[in-house]
Structure formats: structure tokens, C-alpha cells
Amino acid sequence: MRKDECFYLGKIAKKFSFKGEVLAYLDTDEPELYENLESVFVECNKHLVPFFIESSSLHKNDFLRIRFEDVTTEDEAEAILGNALYLPLDRLPKLSGKKFYFHEVIGFEIDDKKHGVIGKIVSVNDTTAQPLFEVLNGDVEMLIPMVDHFLLKIDRENKKVMMDLPDGLIEMYL
């Protein structure tokens, strides 16, 4: 399994018991969706390795207490501490309405209420305080803030993000 076919679920944060159990921090708003997993991919030396889960349970809201089949000692648990957890993209819960995954809208067009189609989303920049759509209009790259107030609709069928952008934003680029 390649990393681009997966999504980041979280990371192994700490050991939980002397029998190899670990606590994994889950980077999700709905950790309960991942409580009964059969397996996950653990990133080991830049490769995704399948790890089968013997048992798991939620622990203090954001953590998943996991007992992996082949991790039975404290030393084996120590060896995977800090490693990232991944699942295949098809395991993501389906979103509807104005909710979307960043990877899902790459290639969608931005359709502004006033200006019509202004370009295609080539990337999402989530390293800033406010995530941004990186949109290409010919040779011009525009940064469009992902603000709920601007977002009207996600049209998955026609691959468009419908927005009502503030006056002057598009004019600044064109």
C-alpha cells in the first residue's frame, strides 16, 4: 500500500502496559469510528507495514488503546513509538453537504457567485492559521481562504466548490 492511497489516522503516542499495548493519538473529530479496526498500516522506516489488531478501545476521548497481534513486550512497543498510523482512503467516512476532505477537492473548480469559474484547485495549504485553496487560473496562482462563510456548496457530481468570495479578492489576482 502506498501512502498516497491512504490517509493519516494518527500516531502511536505512548506505551500503555508491559504486555506491549500502546496508546495511539487519533487525529479525528470522531475517534469512535475507529474503535473496532481489524488492522492499520504503521509507517516504519518510510514504508507502510500492516499491523493486525487483537483488541482496541477508546481511552480518554482522543486516544485508542491498541493491542497488536505481534507486539507482546514493552520493548516491541517501544520500537513503534512515534510511528504514524494510516488507513486506506476507502475507509474514510463519506461526508456530505459543505464538509469535505482536503484531498477530495483537488482538481475541483472554484465557482464564485459573482465571477463564475475562477480556476482549478491544485492544492490545499493547511500550514497557515487559515487553510487556503491554491487555485490555478491560467498562469496565475490564487490563494482562496477556506472560510465557512464563503463556502456555499460542494458539488461533488460536477467537481465544483461553489463560493461567495468577498469583493476585491479575485480582482487582486487578475
C-alpha positions in Angstrom: 0.0 0.0 0.0 1.3 3.4 -1.0 1.0 6.5 1.3 -0.9 8.4 -1.4 -3.6 5.7 -1.3 -4.0 6.2 2.4 -5.0 8.9 5.0 -3.2 9.8 8.2 -5.1 8.5 11.2 -2.8 9.4 14.0 0.4 8.2 15.7 1.5 5.8 18.4 1.9 8.2 21.3 3.0 6.0 24.3 3.2 2.6 25.8 0.3 1.5 27.9 1.3 -1.7 29.5 4.2 -4.1 30.0 2.5 -6.5 27.6 3.0 -4.4 24.5 -0.2 -2.3 24.5 0.1 1.2 23.1 -2.0 4.4 23.1 -2.4 5.9 19.7 -3.5 9.6 19.3 -6.2 9.8 16.7 -6.3 12.9 14.6 -10.0 12.9 14.1 -13.2 14.6 15.4 -14.9 11.2 15.6 -12.5 8.7 17.3 -15.3 6.2 17.9 -15.4 5.4 14.2 -12.1 3.7 14.5 -12.6 1.8 17.7 -13.1 -1.7 16.1 -10.4 -1.8 13.5 -9.0 -5.1 12.3 -5.7 -3.6 11.1 -3.8 -0.4 10.4 -0.7 0.5 8.4 2.1 1.6 10.6 4.8 3.7 9.0 8.1 2.0 9.7 11.3 3.4 8.0 9.2 5.3 5.4 7.2 2.1 4.5 3.6 1.2 5.4 3.5 -2.1 7.2 0.2 -3.8 8.0 -0.3 -4.4 11.7 -3.2 -6.6 12.8 -5.2 -5.5 15.9 -6.0 -8.1 18.6 -8.1 -5.6 20.6 -8.7 -1.9 20.9 -10.8 0.5 22.9 -11.2 4.3 23.3 -9.1 5.8 26.0 -9.7 9.4 27.3 -11.5 10.6 24.1 -8.7 11.2 21.6 -6.7 8.0 22.3 -7.1 4.4 21.1 -5.7 1.7 23.3 -4.4 -0.9 21.0 -3.0 -4.5 21.4 -1.3 -5.5 18.2 -1.1 -9.2 17.4 2.7 -9.3 17.1 3.6 -6.7 19.7 3.7 -8.5 23.1 6.5 -6.9 25.0 7.4 -3.4 26.3 10.5 -3.4 24.0 8.4 -4.2 20.9 6.0 -1.4 21.8 8.9 1.0 22.4 10.2 0.2 18.8 7.0 1.6 17.2 6.5 4.7 19.5 6.0 7.8 17.5 5.2 6.0 14.2 2.3 7.2 12.2 -0.9 5.2 11.5 -2.6 5.1 8.2 -5.8 3.6 6.7 -6.8 3.2 3.0 -8.7 6.1 1.6 -11.8 4.0 1.1 -12.1 3.6 4.9 -12.8 7.4 5.3 -16.4 8.1 6.3 -18.4 9.7 3.5 -19.0 13.4 4.0 -22.0 15.3 2.7 -23.1 18.9 2.5 -20.4 21.5 2.9 -18.0 19.1 4.6 -15.1 17.7 2.6 -11.7 16.2 2.9 -8.8 18.3 1.5 -7.6 15.6 -0.9 -11.1 15.1 -2.2 -11.4 18.6 -3.7 -8.0 18.6 -5.6 -9.0 19.1 -9.2 -12.3 20.7 -8.5 -13.1 24.1 -9.9 -13.9 27.2 -7.7 -17.1 28.7 -8.9 -17.7 32.1 -7.4 -21.2 33.6 -7.2 -20.1 36.8 -8.8 -17.3 35.8 -11.2 -18.2 32.3 -12.2 -15.4 29.7 -12.6 -12.2 31.3 -11.4 -9.8 28.3 -11.6 -9.0 24.8 -10.6 -7.8 23.7 -7.1 -4.3 22.3 -7.4 -3.5 22.0 -3.7 -4.6 22.9 -0.2 -2.3 24.8 2.1 -3.1 23.9 5.7 0.2 25.1 7.2 -1.2 28.6 7.8 -3.6 29.7 10.5 -6.4 29.7 7.9 -6.3 26.8 5.4 -6.2 28.0 1.8 -7.2 26.6 -1.6 -4.3 27.0 -4.0 -6.1 27.8 -7.3 -4.7 28.0 -10.8 -6.2 30.3 -13.3 -4.0 30.0 -16.4 -0.6 31.0 -15.2 -1.9 32.9 -12.2 -1.9 31.2 -8.8 -4.6 32.4 -6.3 -4.9 31.7 -2.6 -8.5 31.4 -1.6 -9.3 31.3 2.1 -11.4 28.3 3.2 -13.8 30.2 5.3 -17.2 28.5 6.1 -18.9 31.9 5.5 -17.6 32.0 1.9 -18.4 28.3 1.1 -21.8 27.8 -0.4 -21.8 24.2 -1.6 -19.6 21.3 -2.5 -20.9 19.9 -5.9 -19.2 16.5 -6.0 -21.0 15.4 -9.1 -19.8 18.4 -11.2 -16.5 18.7 -9.3 -17.1 22.3 -8.2 -16.7 24.2 -5.0 -19.4 26.9 -5.0 -18.3 30.1 -3.1 -19.3 33.6 -2.5 -16.0 35.4 -2.2 -15.5 38.9 -0.8 -15.3 41.9 -3.2 -11.8 42.6 -4.3 -10.3 39.2 -3.6 -10.4 37.9 -7.2 -9.7 41.3 -8.7 -6.5 41.4 -6.7 -5.1 38.4 -8.7 -6.5 39.2 -12.2 
